[in-house]
Amino acid sequence: MTEERTFAILFAATILSARKLIDCIESDKPNFAKDYFVEKAINEAAFVMEKIDKKWPEVESMETKE
């Protein structure tokens, strides 16, 4: 996996988890669901990237061939 794709998954996971995590961040109470929300968001982002890869496979550019 390229570095760009890794960052794309990270960005998507951040967006997917932000809505759920905002309550955890603003609260002073410990919240054990935080790890669950982050893990779920990462899995959802990876799923989306896999679907994109199937529909639009990565094409080698001339720069990577050299």
N, CA, C and O atoms as a GROMACS GRO file, in nm:
protein
  264
    1MET      N    1   0.084  -0.117   0.000
    1MET     CA    2   0.000   0.000   0.000
    1MET      C    3   0.089   0.123   0.000
    1MET      O    4   0.186   0.133   0.076
    2THR      N    5   0.055   0.217  -0.086
    2THR     CA    6   0.136   0.338  -0.096
    2THR      C    7   0.108   0.430   0.021
    2THR      O    8   0.007   0.418   0.090
    3GLU      N    9   0.199   0.522   0.041
    3GLU     CA   10   0.185   0.618   0.150
    3GLU      C   11   0.061   0.706   0.130
    3GLU      O   12  -0.007   0.740   0.226
    4GLU      N   13   0.032   0.741   0.005
    4GLU     CA   14  -0.084   0.824  -0.023
    4GLU      C   15  -0.213   0.752   0.016
    4GLU      O   16  -0.304   0.813   0.072
    5ARG      N   17  -0.220   0.623  -0.014
    5ARG     CA   18  -0.340   0.545   0.018
    5ARG      C   19  -0.354   0.529   0.169
    5ARG      O   20  -0.466   0.530   0.222
    6THR      N   21  -0.243   0.515   0.238
    6THR     CA   22  -0.247   0.505   0.384
    6THR      C   23  -0.304   0.634   0.443
    6THR      O   24  -0.387   0.629   0.534
    7PHE      N   25  -0.260   0.748   0.392
    7PHE     CA   26  -0.312   0.875   0.439
    7PHE      C   27  -0.459   0.892   0.403
    7PHE      O   28  -0.535   0.952   0.479
    8ALA      N   29  -0.500   0.840   0.288
    8ALA     CA   30  -0.641   0.849   0.250
    8ALA      C   31  -0.728   0.770   0.347
    8ALA      O   32  -0.835   0.816   0.386
    9ILE      N   33  -0.682   0.652   0.387
    9ILE     CA   34  -0.757   0.572   0.484
    9ILE      C   35  -0.760   0.643   0.619
    9ILE      O   36  -0.864   0.646   0.685
   10LEU      N   37  -0.649   0.699   0.660
   10LEU     CA   38  -0.643   0.773   0.786
   10LEU      C   39  -0.740   0.890   0.784
   10LEU      O   40  -0.813   0.912   0.881
   11PHE      N   41  -0.742   0.965   0.676
   11PHE     CA   42  -0.830   1.081   0.664
   11PHE      C   43  -0.976   1.038   0.668
   11PHE      O   44  -1.057   1.098   0.738
   12ALA      N   45  -1.010   0.934   0.592
   12ALA     CA   46  -1.148   0.884   0.589
   12ALA      C   47  -1.190   0.832   0.727
   12ALA      O   48  -1.302   0.857   0.771
   13ALA      N   49  -1.101   0.761   0.794
   13ALA     CA   50  -1.132   0.708   0.926
   13ALA      C   51  -1.153   0.822   1.027
   13ALA      O   52  -1.239   0.813   1.115
   14THR      N   53  -1.076   0.927   1.012
   14THR     CA   54  -1.092   1.042   1.101
   14THR      C   55  -1.229   1.105   1.083
   14THR      O   56  -1.296   1.138   1.181
   15ILE      N   57  -1.270   1.121   0.960
   15ILE     CA   58  -1.402   1.178   0.933
   15ILE      C   59  -1.512   1.087   0.985
   15ILE      O   60  -1.608   1.134   1.046
   16LEU      N   61  -1.499   0.956   0.961
   16LEU     CA   62  -1.601   0.862   1.004
   16LEU      C   63  -1.614   0.854   1.156
   16LEU      O   64  -1.723   0.834   1.208
   17SER      N   65  -1.503   0.869   1.226
   17SER     CA   66  -1.507   0.855   1.371
   17SER      C   67  -1.529   0.987   1.445
   17SER      O   68  -1.563   0.986   1.563
   18ALA      N   69  -1.511   1.099   1.378
   18ALA     CA   70  -1.517   1.229   1.445
   18ALA      C   71  -1.650   1.253   1.513
   18ALA      O   72  -1.654   1.304   1.625
   19ARG      N   73  -1.758   1.218   1.448
   19ARG     CA   74  -1.891   1.242   1.504
   19ARG      C   75  -1.910   1.168   1.636
   19ARG      O   76  -1.967   1.222   1.731
   20LYS      N   77  -1.862   1.044   1.642
   20LYS     CA   78  -1.876   0.965   1.764
   20LYS      C   79  -1.774   1.007   1.870
   20LYS      O   80  -1.804   1.004   1.989
   21LEU      N   81  -1.656   1.045   1.827
   21LEU     CA   82  -1.549   1.076   1.922
   21LEU      C   83  -1.564   1.213   1.987
   21LEU      O   84  -1.506   1.236   2.093
   22ILE      N   85  -1.639   1.302   1.926
   22ILE     CA   86  -1.650   1.436   1.982
   22ILE      C   87  -1.707   1.432   2.123
   22ILE      O   88  -1.666   1.510   2.209
   23ASP      N   89  -1.802   1.342   2.148
   23ASP     CA   90  -1.858   1.329   2.284
   23ASP      C   91  -1.752   1.279   2.382
   23ASP      O   92  -1.749   1.321   2.497
   24CYS      N   93  -1.666   1.188   2.335
   24CYS     CA   94  -1.560   1.134   2.421
   24CYS      C   95  -1.457   1.241   2.454
   24CYS      O   96  -1.408   1.249   2.567
   25ILE      N   97  -1.424   1.323   2.358
   25ILE     CA   98  -1.321   1.424   2.376
   25ILE      C   99  -1.368   1.534   2.471
   25ILE      O  100  -1.292   1.581   2.556
   26GLU      N  101  -1.494   1.574   2.457
   26GLU     CA  102  -1.546   1.683   2.538
   26GLU      C  103  -1.580   1.642   2.681
   26GLU      O  104  -1.598   1.727   2.767
   27SER      N  105  -1.589   1.513   2.705
   27SER     CA  106  -1.625   1.464   2.838
   27SER      C  107  -1.500   1.438   2.922
   27SER      O  108  -1.397   1.395   2.871
   28ASP      N  109  -1.512   1.465   3.051
   28ASP     CA  110  -1.402   1.435   3.144
   28ASP      C  111  -1.408   1.291   3.193
   28ASP      O  112  -1.312   1.241   3.253
   29LYS      N  113  -1.518   1.225   3.167
   29LYS     CA  114  -1.534   1.087   3.212
   29LYS      C  115  -1.458   0.992   3.120
   29LYS      O  116  -1.447   1.017   3.000
   30PRO      N  117  -1.405   0.882   3.176
   30PRO     CA  118  -1.340   0.783   3.090
   30PRO      C  119  -1.445   0.715   3.001
   30PRO      O  120  -1.555   0.684   3.046
   31ASN      N  121  -1.409   0.694   2.877
   31ASN     CA  122  -1.501   0.631   2.783
   31ASN      C  123  -1.429   0.516   2.716
   31ASN      O  124  -1.335   0.536   2.638
   32PHE      N  125  -1.474   0.395   2.745
   32PHE     CA  126  -1.409   0.277   2.690
   32PHE      C  127  -1.453   0.246   2.547
   32PHE      O  128  -1.397   0.159   2.482
   33ALA      N  129  -1.552   0.318   2.499
   33ALA     CA  130  -1.600   0.296   2.363
   33ALA      C  131  -1.513   0.367   2.260
   33ALA      O  132  -1.529   0.344   2.140
   34LYS      N  133  -1.422   0.454   2.305
   34LYS     CA  134  -1.339   0.531   2.212
   34LYS      C  135  -1.260   0.439   2.118
   34LYS      O  136  -1.258   0.462   1.997
   35ASP      N  137  -1.196   0.337   2.173
   35ASP     CA  138  -1.120   0.243   2.090
   35ASP      C  139  -1.210   0.172   1.989
   35ASP      O  140  -1.171   0.150   1.875
   36TYR      N  141  -1.330   0.139   2.033
   36TYR     CA  142  -1.425   0.072   1.943
   36TYR      C  143  -1.460   0.162   1.825
   36TYR      O  144  -1.459   0.117   1.711
   37PHE      N  145  -1.490   0.288   1.852
   37PHE     CA  146  -1.526   0.381   1.745
   37PHE      C  147  -1.411   0.402   1.648
   37PHE      O  148  -1.433   0.409   1.527
   38VAL      N  149  -1.290   0.412   1.699
   38VAL     CA  150  -1.173   0.431   1.613
   38VAL      C  151  -1.151   0.307   1.527
   38VAL      O  152  -1.131   0.318   1.406
   39GLU      N  153  -1.155   0.190   1.588
   39GLU     CA  154  -1.136   0.065   1.513
   39GLU      C  155  -1.243   0.046   1.406
   39GLU      O  156  -1.214   0.006   1.294
   40LYS      N  157  -1.366   0.076   1.442
   40LYS     CA  158  -1.476   0.065   1.345
   40LYS      C  159  -1.456   0.161   1.228
   40LYS      O  160  -1.479   0.124   1.113
   41ALA      N  161  -1.414   0.283   1.256
   41ALA     CA  162  -1.392   0.381   1.151
   41ALA      C  163  -1.279   0.338   1.058
   41ALA      O  164  -1.289   0.355   0.936
   42ILE      N  165  -1.172   0.282   1.114
   42ILE     CA  166  -1.061   0.234   1.031
   42ILE      C  167  -1.109   0.122   0.940
   42ILE      O  168  -1.076   0.120   0.821
   43ASN      N  169  -1.186   0.030   0.994
   43ASN     CA  170  -1.238  -0.081   0.913
   43ASN      C  171  -1.331  -0.031   0.803
   43ASN      O  172  -1.325  -0.080   0.690
   44GLU      N  173  -1.415   0.066   0.834
   44GLU     CA  174  -1.505   0.122   0.733
   44GLU      C  175  -1.426   0.194   0.624
   44GLU      O  176  -1.458   0.182   0.506
   45ALA      N  177  -1.325   0.269   0.663
   45ALA     CA  178  -1.242   0.340   0.565
   45ALA      C  179  -1.168   0.242   0.476
   45ALA      O  180  -1.159   0.263   0.355
   46ALA      N  181  -1.114   0.136   0.534
   46ALA     CA  182  -1.043   0.035   0.455
   46ALA      C  183  -1.139  -0.034   0.358
   46ALA      O  184  -1.101  -0.064   0.245
   47PHE      N  185  -1.262  -0.058   0.401
   47PHE     CA  186  -1.363  -0.119   0.315
   47PHE      C  187  -1.392  -0.028   0.195
   47PHE      O  188  -1.402  -0.075   0.081
   48VAL      N  189  -1.406   0.101   0.221
   48VAL     CA  190  -1.432   0.196   0.113
   48VAL      C  191  -1.315   0.198   0.016
   48VAL      O  192  -1.336   0.198  -0.106
   49MET      N  193  -1.192   0.199   0.067
   49MET     CA  194  -1.074   0.200  -0.020
   49MET      C  195  -1.067   0.072  -0.104
   49MET      O  196  -1.028   0.078  -0.221
   50GLU      N  197  -1.104  -0.042  -0.047
   50GLU     CA  198  -1.104  -0.168  -0.124
   50GLU      C  199  -1.205  -0.161  -0.238
   50GLU      O  200  -1.177  -0.206  -0.349
   51LYS      N  201  -1.323  -0.104  -0.210
   51LYS     CA  202  -1.424  -0.090  -0.316
   51LYS      C  203  -1.374   0.002  -0.427
   51LYS      O  204  -1.395  -0.025  -0.545
   52ILE      N  205  -1.308   0.111  -0.388
   52ILE     CA  206  -1.252   0.203  -0.487
   52ILE      C  207  -1.145   0.132  -0.569
   52ILE      O  208  -1.140   0.147  -0.691
   53ASP      N  209  -1.058   0.054  -0.504
   53ASP     CA  210  -0.953  -0.020  -0.574
   53ASP      C  211  -1.010  -0.119  -0.675
   53ASP      O  212  -0.954  -0.137  -0.783
   54LYS      N  213  -1.121  -0.182  -0.640
   54LYS     CA  214  -1.183  -0.278  -0.733
   54LYS      C  215  -1.242  -0.207  -0.854
   54LYS      O  216  -1.232  -0.256  -0.967
   55LYS      N  217  -1.304  -0.092  -0.830
   55LYS     CA  218  -1.368  -0.019  -0.939
   55LYS      C  219  -1.266   0.056  -1.025
   55LYS      O  220  -1.278   0.059  -1.147
   56TRP      N  221  -1.165   0.116  -0.960
   56TRP     CA  222  -1.062   0.191  -1.031
   56TRP      C  223  -0.925   0.142  -0.985
   56TRP      O  224  -0.865   0.202  -0.896
   57PRO      N  225  -0.876   0.034  -1.045
   57PRO     CA  226  -0.745  -0.020  -1.003
   57PRO      C  227  -0.634   0.083  -1.024
   57PRO      O  228  -0.638   0.166  -1.115
   58GLU      N  229  -0.534   0.074  -0.936
   58GLU     CA  230  -0.421   0.165  -0.943
   58GLU      C  231  -0.341   0.134  -1.070
   58GLU      O  232  -0.309   0.018  -1.096
   59VAL      N  233  -0.309   0.236  -1.147
   59VAL     CA  234  -0.234   0.220  -1.271
   59VAL      C  235  -0.092   0.269  -1.246
   59VAL      O  236  -0.071   0.376  -1.188
   60GLU      N  237   0.005   0.189  -1.290
   60GLU     CA  238   0.145   0.230  -1.273
   60GLU      C  239   0.173   0.350  -1.364
   60GLU      O  240   0.138   0.350  -1.482
   61SER      N  241   0.236   0.449  -1.307
   61SER     CA  242   0.273   0.564  -1.387
   61SER      C  243   0.412   0.542  -1.446
   61SER      O  244   0.483   0.448  -1.408
   62MET      N  245   0.450   0.628  -1.536
   62MET     CA  246   0.582   0.617  -1.599
   62MET      C  247   0.694   0.638  -1.496
   62MET      O  248   0.801   0.578  -1.508
   63GLU      N  249   0.668   0.721  -1.394
   63GLU     CA  250   0.769   0.748  -1.292
   63GLU      C  251   0.802   0.625  -1.210
   63GLU      O  252   0.918   0.604  -1.174
   64THR      N  253   0.701   0.542  -1.179
   64THR     CA  254   0.726   0.424  -1.095
   64THR      C  255   0.793   0.312  -1.175
   64THR      O  256   0.856   0.224  -1.116
   65LYS      N  257   0.782   0.313  -1.307
   65LYS     CA  258   0.844   0.210  -1.390
   65LYS      C  259   0.994   0.232  -1.403
   65LYS      O  260   1.069   0.136  -1.424
   66GLU      N  261   1.038   0.356  -1.390
   66GLU     CA  262   1.180   0.386  -1.411
   66GLU      C  263   1.263   0.360  -1.290
   66GLU      O  264   1.384   0.381  -1.292
   0.00000   0.00000   0.00000
